[in-house]
Amino acid sequence: MKKLVLALLVSVSYLCTLHAQRTLSGTVTGDDGTPLIGATIKIKGSTAGVITDVEGAFNFYLPAGAESLIVSYIGYQTREVPIGDQSRLSIVLKRSTQSLGEVVVTGYSEVEAKKLISSVSVVNGVALDNTSLTDPNQMLQGRAAGLFTTATSGMPGAEGAVRIRGTGTLHAGANPLYVVDGIIVQTGNLTAIGEDYREPDACCTSDPEIMAQINAADIDNITVLKDASATALYGSRGSNGVIVISTKRGAAGKTSVNLNLQSGVTMPNFGNFELMNAEEQWNYERKVYEYSGYSQAEIDQLRPASMLDNTTDWLHEAFVNGRTHQVDLQVRGGNEKTRFFTSGGYFYKDGTLIATDFERYSLLANVDHSISDRVDLSLNLNTSYTHRHNAYTGNSWESPMLQWYRNTPMQGKINPATGELYTGTEDDWIGQVSDNFLYSSQKNSFTVSQFRLLNKLSLRVKLLDNLVFTQSANMDLINGDENKFYDPTTGVGSWFNGGLSHDYNQNIAFTNQSKLKYYTDFGPDHSFDILGVFEYQRVHWKGFGADAWDLLSPYTQTGALAGSFNANRDYKSDYAFLSYLGLANYAFKERYMLTASLRRDGSSRFSTNDRWANFWSLGASWRIAEEAFLQHTKWLNDLRLRASYGTSGNAAIGNFNNQSRYIAVPGYQGGLAIGLQELGDENLTWELSKSLNVGLDFSILDNRVGGTVEYYKRRSENVFLEGPVSFTSGGDRAKQNLAAIGNSGVEFSLNLTPFKAKKAGGFNWSLEFNIAFNDNKILQMPNHRVDSFNLGIYREGSPVRVMPLAANFIGINPDNGEMQFLQKDGSITNNLMAADRYIEFSPHPDFIAGLNSVFSFKGFTLTALFYTAQGQTYDIGVFRSLDSYGNELGGVHLKAAGDYWEKPGDLATRPKPKVGGYPGVNTHLSRSYLFVDASFIRLRNIQLSYALPASMLTKARLQKMVVFVKGENLWTITNYPGMDPEGVEWGRDNWRYPAGKSLVFGVNTTF
């Protein structure tokens, strides 16, 4: 009897459990009937949930007490769906240009889009999928209004420049702050690569970008924070804007495996200029000698016909087609307690310049575990290893970028006497550079390897129903290993009988972050939350290096077999930040929103007198569309006015600039001498930015048209600049807070849906367009002075880094062949050295814009991203050698250099060439026609994909399979005569490695 009763109790208990945890299934589609793959379904009040499969379907067990679901998908309005007694649901989401229920990640917190006051641009992971670009900076180009990216080199993995709403500094870091999964990370060049023991001022390399170590396939979304309401949260480091990167995370439900395979080809970009071939150059240079008074015998001796027997097209030898490969394996899944996302990736890309490439291995593991209803634990592990074959660019002799126009095409690459490649050291070598890069690139090597470990452990405790405490510990570790080897048989290696250089460095940042958030509702109309943060970050950098030369053997690349050895490079440095942050948000009827933040930062980079600073912001928004007088306006979906004002700072000036620094100089009377290296300023303090932002968001016609219009004005004060000091201090200059810079402009973003299908699989067309205008100007220089440097000048009233003033060249006088220059008073002079120099050129674009178009029909999707920058001017410095009026004989010449004046009446663009050229013409100050418009329109990315239908996938037990072909930088419209109009932030295009093109095929499969 007891056994029977026990059996009945167990049965009843089991039936109750089945009732408490019943199965719920259903589908999620867009309002056009399209299944939404990867839509998130969560139980309200819980972190438990699932994502939809390739057919938009879901299926999971409901826990006891579940009353409603929260269903969300990027680009659609989030819905709360009551469950009731239903076992199957058909959920339809409405498309939105900015879903009011969408959550925007700002690093320290998450904000519902409908309550957002800050100026932000969000790029979701869908836009970043299947990319073959090396780092997130390149992926943002054209997708975020007001963000201007330039690649200082086309070498894969090279460091780039990113500017958000203009440049607001002179001698400090101008790139934005990066936050990855809530971790403030180290960025930029973290190597010793810029120091060369042979040519310390050579500007001969392209620095690696540490952000290239993040795998784009792991990114869920990127948020660009632009105004003070957002950037003031980061206080001392937010004045240049903030880029917040969130990686993908797990979801409860059936485990899914995604495999992405890509392979393709990279191709060089040769620009819009043409070079003389060997025969054309031979004839041209013979004419130059003739015009310079040389006899026929002398000309035949200098340029004999035999020079045409062995020729080379050095430009097409320097640039080659390469390969690109990518493999990504991702696993996502979990249950109500534990959710995980793991991925492994491999990426390889050849550079288009000979002997350059980039290789990356990456591993990511994000785990979220609910210890109890009130305690959650999260772990982020993001590791990567990159290996890069670098190439000297700049003015280093072994650089292929220099040699392709320094070595004459009348010089062959093969030595007829040996049948082997010339080394460049032979007596019969006639190239201007005593090195043949085709030989030296096989013998010499320059490699950079970096390992990165980016970790975060976070504990979230719900102390009360409306009080949450979060504690996290973060570490960002970067190890770098750089090796250079110069074979003694190469041109450069022969200078010191072979040599090698090795540098190792380590950068490690520890961050402790404590957050306490309180939120509450005062009745149905009032909501309030407040966030308090304590943050401490310490960064330590150290390294050592050694050089060796006079190698005993060219086959053993080790300093142990060297006749001379130098190991005096040993360096270390560190800095720390201590910060307190408070953030408060208030909403009334979700119609009127207010926000305020206050942050206090202390930095070891400044003296104790100026170590602390306060940064703050105020913001408000008004959802006008919720007012009673607009609620019956059917065509209006959303209308919101936003405004904010606040301050933020910049401390990216390096360490110890507030202190005088000294250097030990060996060899002084047999010992060491201590000398002053750089003066410090004890009063050095933060750069300060004051920003105003006003924005209007709108959405109309059933959310088929929406967008944002914003006006901003930013004034940067206390800008770092070298200022004069008393000579009694032992020096004459020191970095001080002396200048001021202004940036103001207008941004406009528009989202359109011109065609919208009425049923699943129909034709859809969506457009995203953004354009930004920025006015940059130096507002204050000490005593109105003008500072010059090798790439431009700083002048009060002008943009940052304008070109030095140039004479106004207006052409060639057809009567006498003399160059003509227009004076300020309107007169014309042919005396270059006496010509007025008053023409100013700016490297900053008047505006930048992006257009992204997406077509879809029956599984086919065609996307095309166009990007443009208009109005910038570059000094195309390399043309001073290619078009030198006879001064650079023995190099390479533009084909256009043959358009010169010979006799009265000739309409030519150049004077008659002569040996030695003309006084002053090789300077950028004199030839204003070398300052050229670098405006361009570029097809940044185009992709055609096809998603196999579900009927085919079911048999193969697949959730998704997409095959695609894509191209990057395939088409450019520009009048710029150089190789590449993109990426010359400093304004001078001098031996720059141009961006290449790529064509890639791939397949993306989910099991």
Long-range contacts (C-beta under 8 A, 24 or more apart in sequence): 20-63, 20-64, 21-61, 21-62, 21-63, 21-64, 22-61, 22-62, 22-87, 23-59, 23-60, 23-61, 23-62, 23-87, 24-59, 24-60, 24-61, 24-62, 24-83, 24-86, 24-87, 24-88, 24-89, 25-57, 25-58, 25-59, 25-60, 25-87, 25-88, 25-89, 26-57, 26-58, 26-88, 26-89, 26-90, 26-91, 27-52, 27-55, 27-56, 27-57, 27-58, 27-89, 27-90, 27-91, 28-52, 28-56, 28-58, 28-71, 28-73, 28-91, 28-92, 28-93, 29-56, 29-90, 29-91, 29-92, 29-93, 29-760, 30-73, 30-76, 30-92, 30-93, 30-94, 30-95, 31-92, 31-93, 31-94, 31-95, 32-95, 32-756, 32-757, 32-758, 32-759, 32-760, 32-762, 32-764, 33-757, 33-758, 33-759, 33-760, 33-761, 33-762, 34-757, 34-760, 34-761, 34-764, 34-856, 35-760, 36-73, 36-76, 36-93, 37-960, 38-73, 39-71, 39-72, 39-73, 39-93, 40-71, 40-72, 40-73, 40-251, 41-69, 41-70, 41-71, 42-69, 42-70, 42-71, 42-72, 43-68, 43-69, 43-70, 44-68, 44-69, 44-70, 44-80, 46-336, 47-336, 47-339, 47-368, 47-370, 47-376, 48-252, 48-335, 48-336, 49-251, 49-252, 49-253, 50-251, 50-252, 50-253, 50-254, 51-251, 51-253, 51-332, 53-256, 53-959, 53-960, 54-947, 54-950, 54-953, 54-958, 54-959, 54-960, 54-1006, 55-950, 58-253, 60-252, 60-253, 63-336, 72-99, 72-101, 72-102, 74-99, 74-102, 74-124, 74-125, 74-126, 74-221, 75-99, 75-124, 77-101, 77-703, 78-102, 94-702, 94-703, 95-703, 95-704, 95-753, 95-756, 96-637, 96-699, 96-703, 96-706, 97-699, 97-703, 97-705, 97-706, 97-707, 97-751, 98-638, 98-697, 98-699, 98-706, 100-638, 104-223, 105-221, 105-223, 105-244, 105-246, 106-223, 106-225, 106-230, 106-233, 106-244, 107-179, 107-182, 107-225, 107-233, 107-234, 107-242, 107-244, 108-182, 108-233, 108-515, 108-531, 108-533, 108-581, 108-583, 109-517, 109-531, 109-583, 111-585, 114-590, 114-623, 115-585, 115-587, 115-590, 115-593, 115-621, 116-621, 116-642, 117-229, 117-593, 117-594, 117-595, 117-619, 117-620, 117-621, 117-642, 117-644, 118-225, 118-226, 118-227, 118-229, 118-230, 118-595, 118-619, 118-642, 118-644, 119-225, 119-226, 119-227, 119-229, 119-230, 119-642, 119-644, 119-693, 119-695, 119-710, 119-712, 120-223, 120-224, 120-225, 120-226, 120-230, 121-145, 121-146, 121-147, 121-223, 121-224, 121-226, 121-749, 121-770, 122-221, 122-222, 122-223, 122-224, 123-221, 123-222, 123-223, 123-224, 124-220, 124-221, 125-219, 125-220, 125-221, 125-248, 127-852, 128-216, 128-217, 128-219, 128-222, 129-217, 129-1004, 130-260, 130-262, 130-943, 130-945, 130-964, 130-966, 130-1002, 130-1004, 131-216, 131-941, 132-262, 132-264, 132-324, 132-326, 132-349, 132-966, 132-968, 132-998, 132-1000, 133-216, 133-968, 134-209, 134-212, 134-347, 134-349, 134-358, 134-360, 135-160, 135-209, 135-211, 135-212, 135-214, 135-216, 136-211, 136-214, 136-216, 136-219, 136-222, 136-243, 136-245, 137-162, 137-209, 137-211, 139-216, 139-222, 140-222, 140-224, 140-243, 141-850, 141-867, 141-940, 142-770, 142-849, 142-850, 142-851, 142-852, 142-865, 142-866, 142-867, 142-940, 143-768, 143-770, 143-850, 143-852, 143-865, 144-224, 144-770, 145-708, 145-710, 145-747, 145-748, 145-749, 145-770, 145-771, 145-772, 145-850, 146-224, 146-226, 146-745, 146-747, 146-772, 146-774, 147-224, 147-241, 148-772, 148-845, 148-848, 148-869, 150-982, 150-983, 150-984, 150-985, 151-982, 151-983, 151-995, 152-206, 152-207, 152-983, 152-984, 152-985, 152-992, 153-206, 153-393, 153-983, 153-992, 153-993, 154-269, 154-351, 154-352, 154-353, 154-980, 154-983, 154-992, 154-993, 154-994, 154-995, 154-996, 155-206, 155-351, 155-353, 155-356, 155-358, 155-390, 155-391, 155-393, 155-993, 156-212, 156-349, 156-350, 156-351, 156-356, 156-357, 156-358, 156-388, 157-208, 157-209, 157-212, 157-358, 157-360, 157-386, 157-388, 158-206, 158-207, 158-208, 158-209, 158-993, 159-188, 159-189, 159-206, 159-207, 159-208, 159-209, 160-209, 160-983, 161-983, 161-985, 162-243, 163-240, 163-985, 164-224, 164-226, 164-240, 164-241, 165-226, 165-241, 165-712, 165-714, 165-743, 165-745, 165-772, 165-774, 166-714, 166-743, 166-745, 166-774, 166-775, 166-776, 166-844, 167-741, 167-743, 167-776, 167-800, 167-801, 167-844, 168-239, 168-240, 168-650, 168-687, 168-689, 168-714, 168-716, 168-719, 168-741, 168-743, 169-239, 169-240, 169-650, 169-652, 169-687, 169-716, 169-719, 169-720, 169-741, 170-719, 170-720, 170-721, 170-739, 170-741, 170-794, 170-800, 171-653, 171-720, 171-721, 171-722, 171-735, 172-650, 172-651, 172-652, 172-653, 172-687, 172-719, 172-720, 173-240, 173-650, 173-652, 173-653, 174-240, 174-652, 175-240, 176-224, 176-240, 176-241, 176-242, 176-243, 177-234, 177-237, 177-238, 177-240, 177-241, 177-242, 177-243, 178-211, 178-242, 178-243, 178-245, 179-234, 179-242, 179-243, 179-244, 179-245, 180-214, 180-245, 180-247, 180-382, 180-454, 181-245, 181-246, 181-247, 181-366, 181-380, 181-382, 181-456, 182-456, 182-458, 182-472, 182-474, 182-513, 183-380, 183-454, 183-456, 183-474, 183-476, 183-511, 184-234, 184-237, 184-509, 184-511, 184-537, 185-454, 185-476, 185-509, 186-210, 186-476, 186-478, 186-507, 186-509, 186-539, 187-211, 190-450, 190-478, 190-480, 190-505, 190-507, 190-541, 191-448, 191-450, 191-480, 191-482, 191-503, 191-505, 192-480, 192-482, 192-503, 192-505, 192-543, 192-545, 192-569, 193-390, 193-448, 193-482, 193-503, 195-503, 195-545, 195-569, 196-396, 196-501, 197-501, 197-547, 197-566, 198-492, 198-495, 198-496, 198-499, 199-396, 202-392, 202-394, 202-395, 202-396, 203-394, 203-395, 204-392, 204-393, 204-394, 204-395, 204-396, 204-399, 205-390, 205-392, 205-393, 205-394, 205-396, 205-446, 206-390, 206-391, 206-393, 206-993, 208-386, 208-388, 208-390, 208-448, 208-450, 210-450, 210-452, 210-478, 212-358, 212-360, 212-386, 213-360, 213-362, 213-384, 213-386, 213-450, 213-452, 214-245, 214-362, 214-382, 214-384, 215-328, 215-343, 215-345, 215-347, 215-360, 215-362, 215-364, 215-384, 217-260, 217-326, 217-328, 217-330, 217-343, 217-345, 218-247, 218-248, 218-330, 218-343, 218-345, 218-362, 218-364, 218-382, 219-245, 219-246, 219-247, 219-248, 220-246, 220-247, 220-248, 220-249, 221-246, 222-246, 226-693, 226-712, 227-619, 227-644, 227-646, 227-691, 227-693, 227-712, 228-617, 228-644, 228-645, 228-646, 228-647, 228-648, 228-689, 228-690, 228-691, 228-692, 228-693, 229-595, 229-597, 229-617, 229-618, 229-619, 229-644, 229-646, 229-693, 231-646, 231-648, 231-691, 232-597, 232-599, 232-615, 232-616, 232-617, 232-646, 232-647, 232-648, 233-581, 233-583, 233-597, 233-599, 233-617, 234-599, 234-648, 235-579, 235-581, 235-599, 235-600, 235-601, 235-613, 235-615, 235-648, 235-649, 236-577, 236-579, 236-599, 236-601, 236-603, 236-613, 236-615, 236-648, 236-649, 236-650, 236-651, 236-686, 237-577, 237-648, 237-649, 237-650, 237-651, 237-652, 238-615, 238-648, 238-649, 239-648, 239-649, 239-650, 239-687, 239-688, 239-689, 239-716, 240-650, 240-652, 247-341, 247-364, 247-366, 247-380, 247-382, 248-330, 248-332, 248-341, 248-343, 248-366, 249-339, 249-341, 249-366, 249-368, 250-332, 250-333, 250-334, 250-338, 250-339, 250-340, 250-341, 250-366, 250-367, 250-368, 251-332, 251-333, 251-334, 251-339, 252-333, 252-334, 252-335, 252-336, 252-339, 253-333, 253-334, 254-333, 255-331, 255-332, 255-333, 255-334, 256-331, 256-332, 256-333, 256-959, 256-1006, 256-1007, 257-329, 257-330, 257-331, 257-1006, 257-1007, 258-328, 258-329, 258-330, 258-331, 258-332, 258-960, 258-1004, 258-1005, 258-1006, 258-1007, 259-327, 259-328, 259-329, 259-330, 259-1004, 259-1005, 259-1006, 259-1007, 260-326, 260-327, 260-328, 260-329, 260-330, 260-1002, 260-1003, 260-1004, 260-1005, 261-326, 261-327, 261-1002, 261-1003, 261-1004, 262-324, 262-325, 262-326, 262-327, 262-1000, 262-1001, 262-1002, 263-323, 263-324, 263-325, 263-326, 263-1000, 263-1001, 263-1002, 264-323, 264-324, 264-998, 264-999, 264-1000, 264-1001, 265-321, 265-322, 265-323, 265-324, 265-998, 265-999, 265-1000, 266-321, 266-322, 266-323, 266-324, 266-349, 266-350, 266-351, 266-352, 266-996, 266-997, 266-998, 267-321, 267-352, 267-996, 267-997, 267-998, 267-999, 268-319, 268-320, 268-321, 268-352, 268-353, 268-994, 268-996, 268-997, 269-352, 269-969, 269-972, 269-979, 269-980, 269-994, 269-995, 269-996, 269-997, 270-315, 270-319, 270-979, 271-976, 271-977, 271-978, 271-979, 271-980, 271-994, 272-974, 272-975, 272-976, 272-977, 272-978, 273-882, 273-894, 273-895, 273-896, 273-977, 273-978, 273-979, 274-894, 274-895, 274-896, 275-315, 275-405, 275-409, 275-882, 275-892, 275-893, 275-894, 275-895, 276-409, 276-892, 276-893, 276-894, 276-895, 276-897, 276-898, 277-311, 277-313, 277-409, 278-307, 278-308, 278-311, 278-312, 278-408, 278-409, 278-410, 279-308, 280-895, 280-898, 281-408, 281-409, 281-410, 281-892, 281-893, 282-307, 282-308, 282-410, 284-893, 284-897, 284-898, 284-913, 285-889, 287-913, 288-886, 288-889, 288-913, 288-914, 288-915, 289-915, 291-886, 291-912, 291-913, 291-914, 292-886, 292-914, 292-915, 292-916, 294-915, 307-410, 307-430, 308-410, 309-412, 310-411, 310-412, 310-414, 310-416, 311-409, 311-410, 311-411, 311-412, 312-407, 312-409, 312-411, 312-412, 312-413, 313-409, 314-403, 314-404, 314-405, 314-407, 314-409, 314-892, 315-404, 315-405, 315-892, 317-354, 317-404, 317-413, 317-438, 318-353, 318-354, 318-400, 318-401, 318-403, 318-404, 318-437, 319-352, 319-353, 319-354, 320-350, 320-352, 320-353, 320-354, 321-352, 322-349, 322-350, 322-351, 322-352, 322-357, 322-996, 323-348, 323-349, 323-350, 324-348, 324-349, 324-350, 324-998, 324-1000, 325-349, 326-1002, 334-368, 336-370, 337-369, 337-370, 338-367, 338-368, 338-369, 338-370, 339-367, 339-368, 339-369, 340-365, 340-366, 340-367, 340-368, 341-365, 341-366, 342-366, 349-998, 351-389, 351-391, 351-993, 351-996, 352-994, 352-996, 353-391, 353-393, 353-400, 353-401, 353-993, 354-391, 354-400, 354-437, 354-438, 354-441, 355-389, 355-391, 355-400, 355-441, 355-442, 356-388, 356-389, 356-390, 356-391, 357-388, 357-389, 358-386, 358-387, 358-388, 359-386, 359-387, 359-388, 360-384, 360-385, 360-386, 361-385, 361-386, 373-462, 374-461, 374-462, 374-463, 375-459, 375-460, 375-461, 375-462, 376-459, 376-460, 377-457, 377-458, 377-459, 377-460, 378-456, 378-457, 378-458, 378-459, 378-460, 379-456, 379-457, 379-458, 380-454, 380-455, 380-456, 380-457, 380-458, 381-455, 382-452, 382-453, 382-454, 382-455, 383-451, 383-452, 383-453, 383-454, 384-451, 384-452, 385-449, 385-450, 385-451, 385-452, 386-448, 386-449, 386-450, 386-452, 387-447, 387-448, 387-449, 388-447, 388-448, 388-449, 389-445, 389-446, 389-447, 390-446, 390-447, 390-448, 391-441, 391-446, 391-993, 392-446, 393-991, 393-992, 393-993, 394-990, 394-991, 395-991, 396-492, 397-433, 397-434, 397-435, 397-491, 397-492, 398-435, 398-437, 398-440, 398-444, 398-486, 398-490, 398-491, 398-492, 399-437, 399-991, 400-437, 400-441, 401-991, 401-992, 401-993, 402-433, 402-991, 403-431, 403-433, 403-435, 403-436, 403-437, 404-892, 405-878, 405-881, 405-882, 405-891, 405-892, 406-431, 406-432, 406-433, 406-881, 406-891, 406-892, 407-431, 407-432, 407-433, 407-436, 407-891, 407-892, 408-432, 408-890, 408-891, 408-892, 409-892, 413-438, 423-489, 423-490, 423-491, 424-490, 424-491, 425-489, 425-490, 425-491, 425-494, 430-890, 431-890, 432-890, 432-891, 433-491, 434-491, 435-490, 435-491, 435-492, 436-491, 439-490, 440-487, 440-490, 440-491, 440-492, 440-493, 443-487, 443-489, 443-490, 443-493, 443-554, 444-484, 444-485, 444-486, 444-487, 444-490, 444-492, 444-493, 445-483, 445-484, 445-485, 445-557, 446-483, 446-484, 446-485, 447-482, 447-483, 448-480, 448-481, 448-482, 449-480, 449-481, 449-482, 450-478, 450-479, 450-480, 450-481, 451-477, 451-478, 451-479, 452-476, 452-477, 452-478, 452-479, 453-477, 466-518, 466-519, 466-520, 467-516, 467-517, 467-518, 468-516, 468-517, 468-518, 469-514, 469-515, 469-516, 469-517, 470-513, 470-514, 470-515, 470-516, 470-517, 471-513, 471-514, 471-515, 472-511, 472-512, 472-513, 472-515, 473-510, 473-511, 473-512, 473-513, 474-509, 474-510, 474-511, 474-512, 474-513, 475-508, 475-509, 475-510, 475-511, 476-507, 476-508, 476-509, 476-511, 477-506, 477-507, 477-508, 477-509, 478-506, 478-507, 478-508, 479-504, 479-505, 479-506, 480-504, 480-505, 480-506, 480-507, 480-543, 483-557, 485-557, 487-554, 488-551, 488-554, 489-554, 496-549, 496-550, 497-549, 497-550, 497-551, 497-563, 498-549, 498-550, 498-551, 498-554, 499-547, 499-548, 499-549, 499-550, 499-551, 499-562, 500-547, 500-548, 500-549, 500-551, 500-557, 500-558, 500-559, 500-562, 501-545, 501-546, 501-547, 501-548, 502-545, 502-546, 502-559, 503-543, 503-544, 503-545, 503-569, 504-543, 504-544, 504-545, 505-541, 505-542, 505-543, 505-544, 506-540, 506-541, 506-542, 506-543, 507-539, 507-540, 507-541, 508-539, 508-540, 508-541, 509-537, 509-538, 509-539, 509-540, 510-537, 510-538, 510-539, 511-535, 511-536, 511-537, 512-536, 512-537, 525-588, 525-589, 526-586, 526-587, 526-588, 527-586, 527-587, 527-590, 528-584, 528-585, 528-586, 528-587, 529-584, 529-585, 530-582, 530-583, 530-584, 530-585, 531-581, 531-582, 531-583, 531-584, 532-581, 532-582, 532-583, 533-579, 533-580, 533-581, 533-582, 533-583, 534-579, 534-580, 534-581, 535-577, 535-578, 535-579, 535-580, 535-581, 536-576, 536-577, 536-578, 536-579, 537-576, 537-577, 537-579, 538-574, 538-575, 538-576, 539-574, 539-575, 539-576, 540-572, 540-573, 540-574, 541-572, 541-573, 541-574, 542-571, 542-572, 542-573, 543-569, 543-570, 543-571, 543-572, 544-569, 544-570, 544-571, 545-569, 545-570, 568-666, 573-655, 573-656, 574-604, 574-655, 575-603, 575-604, 575-605, 575-655, 576-603, 576-604, 577-601, 577-602, 577-603, 577-604, 577-651, 578-602, 578-603, 589-626, 590-623, 590-626, 591-622, 591-623, 591-626, 591-627, 592-620, 592-621, 592-622, 592-623, 593-620, 593-621, 593-622, 593-623, 594-619, 594-620, 595-619, 595-620, 595-644, 597-646, 601-649, 601-651, 601-686, 603-651, 603-686, 604-655, 605-651, 605-653, 605-654, 605-655, 605-656, 605-657, 605-658, 606-651, 606-658, 606-684, 606-685, 606-686, 607-658, 607-659, 607-682, 607-683, 607-684, 609-682, 609-683, 610-658, 610-683, 610-684, 610-685, 610-686, 613-649, 613-685, 613-686, 613-688, 615-646, 615-647, 615-648, 615-649, 616-646, 616-647, 617-644, 617-645, 617-646, 617-647, 618-644, 618-645, 618-646, 619-643, 619-644, 619-645, 619-646, 620-644, 635-700, 635-701, 636-698, 636-699, 636-700, 637-699, 637-700, 637-701, 637-702, 637-703, 637-706, 638-697, 638-698, 638-699, 638-703, 638-706, 639-696, 639-697, 639-698, 639-699, 640-696, 640-697, 640-698, 641-694, 641-695, 641-696, 642-693, 642-694, 642-695, 642-696, 642-697, 643-692, 643-693, 643-694, 643-695, 644-691, 644-692, 644-693, 645-690, 645-691, 645-692, 645-693, 646-690, 646-691, 647-688, 647-689, 647-690, 647-691, 648-688, 648-689, 648-691, 649-686, 649-687, 649-688, 649-689, 650-686, 650-687, 650-689, 650-716, 651-686, 651-687, 653-684, 653-687, 653-720, 653-735, 656-680, 657-681, 657-684, 657-720, 657-735, 658-682, 658-684, 660-729, 660-730, 660-731, 660-734, 676-730, 676-731, 678-731, 678-734, 679-725, 679-729, 679-730, 679-731, 679-733, 679-734, 680-734, 680-735, 681-725, 681-734, 681-735, 681-736, 683-736, 683-737, 684-720, 684-735, 684-736, 684-737, 685-718, 685-737, 686-718, 687-716, 687-717, 687-718, 687-719, 687-720, 687-737, 688-716, 688-717, 688-718, 689-714, 689-715, 689-716, 689-717, 690-714, 690-715, 690-717, 691-715, 703-753, 704-752, 704-753, 704-756, 705-750, 705-751, 705-752, 705-753, 706-750, 706-751, 707-748, 707-749, 707-750, 707-751, 708-747, 708-748, 708-749, 709-746, 709-747, 709-748, 710-746, 710-747, 710-748, 711-744, 711-745, 711-746, 712-743, 712-744, 712-745, 712-746, 712-747, 713-742, 713-743, 713-744, 714-742, 714-743, 714-744, 715-740, 715-741, 715-742, 715-779, 716-740, 716-741, 716-742, 716-743, 721-781, 721-782, 721-787, 721-794, 722-787, 723-782, 738-780, 738-781, 738-782, 739-778, 739-779, 739-780, 739-781, 739-782, 739-794, 740-778, 740-779, 740-780, 741-776, 741-777, 741-778, 741-779, 741-800, 742-775, 742-776, 742-777, 742-778, 742-779, 743-774, 743-775, 743-776, 743-777, 744-774, 744-775, 745-772, 745-773, 745-774, 745-775, 746-772, 746-773, 747-771, 747-772, 747-773, 748-772, 761-857, 761-858, 761-859, 762-857, 763-855, 763-856, 763-857, 764-854, 764-855, 764-856, 764-857, 765-853, 765-854, 765-855, 765-856, 766-853, 766-854, 767-851, 767-852, 767-853, 767-854, 768-850, 768-851, 768-852, 769-849, 769-850, 769-851, 769-852, 770-849, 770-850, 771-847, 771-848, 771-849, 771-850, 772-847, 772-848, 772-849, 773-846, 773-847, 774-844, 774-847, 776-800, 776-844, 791-986, 791-987, 791-988, 792-843, 792-986, 792-987, 792-988, 798-840, 798-842, 799-842, 799-843, 799-844, 800-844, 801-843, 801-986, 801-987, 802-840, 802-841, 802-842, 802-843, 802-987, 803-840, 803-841, 803-842, 803-843, 803-873, 803-875, 803-924, 803-931, 803-987, 803-988, 804-837, 804-924, 804-925, 805-837, 805-838, 805-839, 805-840, 805-925, 806-837, 806-839, 806-841, 806-924, 806-925, 806-926, 806-927, 806-928, 806-931, 807-832, 807-835, 807-836, 807-837, 807-839, 807-925, 807-926, 807-927, 807-928, 808-835, 808-836, 808-838, 808-839, 808-928, 809-926, 809-927, 809-928, 809-929, 811-909, 812-901, 812-908, 812-909, 812-910, 812-911, 814-901, 814-904, 814-905, 814-906, 814-907, 814-908, 815-904, 815-905, 816-904, 817-901, 817-902, 817-904, 817-906, 817-908, 817-911, 817-912, 818-911, 819-911, 819-918, 819-921, 832-918, 832-919, 832-920, 832-921, 832-926, 833-919, 833-920, 835-926, 837-925, 839-928, 839-931, 841-873, 841-875, 841-931, 841-987, 842-872, 842-873, 842-987, 843-872, 843-873, 843-874, 843-984, 843-985, 843-986, 843-987, 844-871, 844-872, 845-869, 845-870, 845-871, 845-872, 845-935, 846-870, 846-871, 846-872, 847-871, 850-940, 859-946, 859-947, 859-948, 859-949, 860-944, 860-945, 860-946, 861-943, 861-944, 861-945, 861-946, 861-947, 862-942, 862-943, 862-944, 862-945, 863-941, 863-942, 863-943, 864-939, 864-941, 864-942, 864-943, 865-939, 865-940, 865-941, 865-942, 866-937, 866-938, 866-939, 866-940, 867-937, 867-938, 867-940, 868-935, 868-936, 868-937, 868-938, 869-934, 869-935, 869-936, 869-981, 869-982, 870-935, 871-933, 871-935, 872-933, 872-934, 872-935, 872-987, 873-931, 873-932, 873-933, 873-934, 873-987, 874-931, 874-932, 874-934, 874-976, 874-978, 874-981, 874-984, 874-987, 874-988, 874-989, 875-924, 875-930, 875-931, 875-987, 875-988, 875-989, 875-990, 876-930, 876-931, 876-932, 876-976, 876-977, 876-978, 876-989, 877-924, 877-930, 877-988, 877-989, 877-990, 878-978, 878-989, 878-990, 878-991, 879-930, 879-977, 879-978, 880-922, 880-923, 880-924, 880-927, 880-930, 883-910, 884-917, 884-921, 884-922, 885-910, 885-911, 885-913, 885-914, 885-917, 885-918, 885-921, 886-913, 886-914, 886-915, 886-916, 886-917, 887-915, 887-916, 887-917, 887-918, 887-921, 887-922, 888-917, 889-915, 924-988, 932-975, 932-976, 932-977, 932-978, 933-975, 933-976, 934-974, 934-976, 934-978, 934-981, 934-984, 934-989, 935-974, 935-975, 935-976, 935-981, 936-972, 936-973, 936-974, 936-976, 936-981, 936-982, 937-972, 937-973, 937-974, 938-969, 938-971, 938-972, 938-973, 938-982, 939-967, 939-969, 939-970, 939-971, 939-972, 940-968, 940-969, 941-966, 941-967, 941-968, 942-966, 942-967, 942-970, 943-967, 957-1007, 958-1005, 958-1006, 958-1007, 959-1006, 959-1007, 960-1004, 960-1005, 960-1006, 961-1003, 961-1004, 961-1005, 961-1006, 962-1003, 962-1004, 962-1005, 963-1002, 963-1003, 963-1004, 964-1001, 964-1002, 964-1003, 964-1004, 965-999, 965-1000, 965-1001, 965-1002, 966-999, 966-1000, 966-1002, 967-997, 967-998, 967-999, 967-1000, 968-997, 968-998, 968-1000, 969-995, 969-996, 969-997, 969-998, 970-997, 970-999
